[in-house]
Amino acid sequence: MTTSAWIDRFMNVNMNTVDRSKLIDIRTLEFDNTLPKEKRPVYVLEKLQNPFCFRCGEVGIKLEFDDSAPPLQDVLTNFLIRKKSGL
């Protein structure tokens, strides 16, 4: 079960000081498509250890979200509409 303390701990990783070699390399993550869809998020969380901070090869990646930003679905919809209209 996630808690705000759990999320805060993951979000407070400082990318300037973290030992990137200790971050999970997302390229090694193998998805288990045999799991039911409702169990897949738990599987990924267990494998990544920190879903907000990981690496891809030698590049450290930290996910951050802006509470005032529009929803991703709206952004993608607008992008696809513009793309279809040739903009």
RAUR-V241662 format. One record per residue. N is the residue number from 1. PHI is phi as a letter, one per 20 degrees, with the letter a starting at -180 (999 if undefined). OMEGA is omega as a letter, one per 30 degrees, with the letter a starting at -180 (999 if undefined). D_FIRST is the distance of its C-alpha to the first C-alpha in Angstrom with 2 decimals. Layout:
BEGIN
n:N phi:PHI omega:OMEGA d_first:D_FIRST
n:N phi:PHI omega:OMEGA d_first:D_FIRST
END
This chain:
BEGIN
n:1 phi:999 omega:a d_first:0.00
n:2 phi:e omega:l d_first:3.79
n:3 phi:c omega:l d_first:6.60
n:4 phi:f omega:l d_first:10.24
n:5 phi:f omega:l d_first:11.21
n:6 phi:f omega:l d_first:9.08
n:7 phi:f omega:l d_first:10.70
n:8 phi:g omega:l d_first:13.93
n:9 phi:f omega:l d_first:14.18
n:10 phi:f omega:a d_first:14.11
n:11 phi:f omega:a d_first:16.42
n:12 phi:e omega:l d_first:18.82
n:13 phi:f omega:l d_first:20.22
n:14 phi:e omega:a d_first:23.98
n:15 phi:f omega:l d_first:25.51
n:16 phi:f omega:a d_first:28.87
n:17 phi:d omega:a d_first:27.98
n:18 phi:f omega:l d_first:25.25
n:19 phi:e omega:a d_first:26.62
n:20 phi:f omega:l d_first:26.30
n:21 phi:f omega:l d_first:27.09
n:22 phi:e omega:l d_first:23.76
n:23 phi:f omega:l d_first:21.81
n:24 phi:f omega:l d_first:20.91
n:25 phi:e omega:a d_first:23.70
n:26 phi:f omega:l d_first:22.40
n:27 phi:f omega:a d_first:25.66
n:28 phi:e omega:a d_first:24.64
n:29 phi:f omega:l d_first:21.54
n:30 phi:d omega:l d_first:22.57
n:31 phi:f omega:l d_first:20.94
n:32 phi:d omega:a d_first:20.87
n:33 phi:f omega:l d_first:22.28
n:34 phi:e omega:l d_first:22.57
n:35 phi:f omega:l d_first:18.88
n:36 phi:f omega:a d_first:18.20
n:37 phi:g omega:a d_first:17.16
n:38 phi:f omega:l d_first:13.84
n:39 phi:e omega:a d_first:12.90
n:40 phi:f omega:l d_first:14.42
n:41 phi:g omega:l d_first:11.76
n:42 phi:f omega:l d_first:9.61
n:43 phi:g omega:a d_first:13.07
n:44 phi:f omega:l d_first:13.97
n:45 phi:f omega:l d_first:11.04
n:46 phi:f omega:a d_first:11.99
n:47 phi:f omega:a d_first:15.59
n:48 phi:f omega:a d_first:15.64
n:49 phi:m omega:l d_first:13.65
n:50 phi:c omega:a d_first:13.97
n:51 phi:f omega:a d_first:13.99
n:52 phi:d omega:a d_first:16.10
n:53 phi:b omega:a d_first:18.66
n:54 phi:b omega:l d_first:20.44
n:55 phi:c omega:l d_first:24.06
n:56 phi:c omega:a d_first:26.46
n:57 phi:m omega:a d_first:29.34
n:58 phi:e omega:a d_first:30.47
n:59 phi:e omega:l d_first:28.99
n:60 phi:f omega:a d_first:25.92
n:61 phi:c omega:l d_first:23.77
n:62 phi:c omega:l d_first:21.53
n:63 phi:e omega:l d_first:20.03
n:64 phi:c omega:a d_first:20.50
n:65 phi:c omega:l d_first:20.43
n:66 phi:e omega:a d_first:23.04
n:67 phi:f omega:a d_first:22.05
n:68 phi:e omega:a d_first:25.71
n:69 phi:f omega:l d_first:26.13
n:70 phi:f omega:l d_first:26.78
n:71 phi:f omega:a d_first:24.24
n:72 phi:g omega:l d_first:24.46
n:73 phi:g omega:l d_first:25.77
n:74 phi:f omega:a d_first:28.63
n:75 phi:f omega:a d_first:29.50
n:76 phi:f omega:l d_first:29.72
n:77 phi:f omega:l d_first:31.68
n:78 phi:f omega:l d_first:34.13
n:79 phi:f omega:a d_first:34.53
n:80 phi:f omega:l d_first:35.38
n:81 phi:f omega:l d_first:37.78
n:82 phi:f omega:a d_first:39.55
n:83 phi:f omega:a d_first:39.71
n:84 phi:f omega:a d_first:41.23
n:85 phi:e omega:l d_first:43.78
n:86 phi:n omega:l d_first:44.84
n:87 phi:e omega:999 d_first:43.68
END
